Structure formats: C-alpha cells, structure tokens
Amino acid sequence: MAKITYINKVEKIDAVQLSSSTFMSKGVSLENALAWEKVCLVGLASLEIEEKVEAKSRIFHHSLKAKLSERIEVANHKWCFRLTAVDGSQYIVGTSSRPYPMVKQVDSHPSEASSSCAVMMEVDWRSTGIFKVL
C-alpha cells in the first residue's frame, strides 16, 4: 500500500485515550466510547505510507497532509488521528505509546486575493505497522 487517496474526514484524540485499544499486526480494535474531535478540512487530505527496512526491522513512515480552515491546538497534546476514506475504510495514525505523531502547521497569508488563506497541517509518524480500523 503506497498511497491511500481520497481521505475526506480527519479526527483527533489524545494518545492516552487509546490505551485500552488493541493494536495488532492486521489492524486496530478501538473502543466505541472514544471521544474523537473532528478536524475541519478544506477539501481532501492525503496519506502516504513509505515502507523500508532499517536495522533488520520493517518501518512505515506515515505522512498525512491536510488543508484546514483553522489551526488545531497542539501545545502539550500528543495527538493521534483517525482518517476516514470516501469508501468508508479507516486508518489510525499514532498509538498510545511512543513515538507519537509529529504535527506541523503552517499558516498561509498570501499576498494575492486569488490565493486561499488556510492552515497546512503535516503529520509525520514512524511505526512498525499500518493500522487499519477493524
């Protein structure tokens, strides 16, 4: 799986709330009572997953890119993200343990009225698997 396209919904949750979820090699089983917060997207988001072998271990580098209508508060939060594709499939970026996803946001204030004002969010995360919601 090199690239998953057409992500139309992104939600966030604090990593500690995923501590009772079960992460397995084939996917993740989430609790029903988790309080996910919707991230306001502008258009579609993208997720690219790069796979490589480092020190005899398979590592997956997840890269989520999305245009947002407003910044999300990062501060001391360790956010994890649930992504929903247009076909209904869901993916998790992040777990309740380290390494946590790194969130970068860039505010765009263009000099031309024809360009859009938005926040570009990039989330990078390295893991030993791809976690599809079961």
Secondary structure, 3 states (H helix, E strand, C coil): CCEEEEEEEEEEEEHHHHCCCEEECCEEECCCCCCCEEECECCCEEEEEEEEEECCEEEEEEEEEEEECCCCCCCCCCEEEEEEECCCCEEEECCCCCCCCEEEEEEECCCCCCCCCEEEEEEEEEECCCEEEC
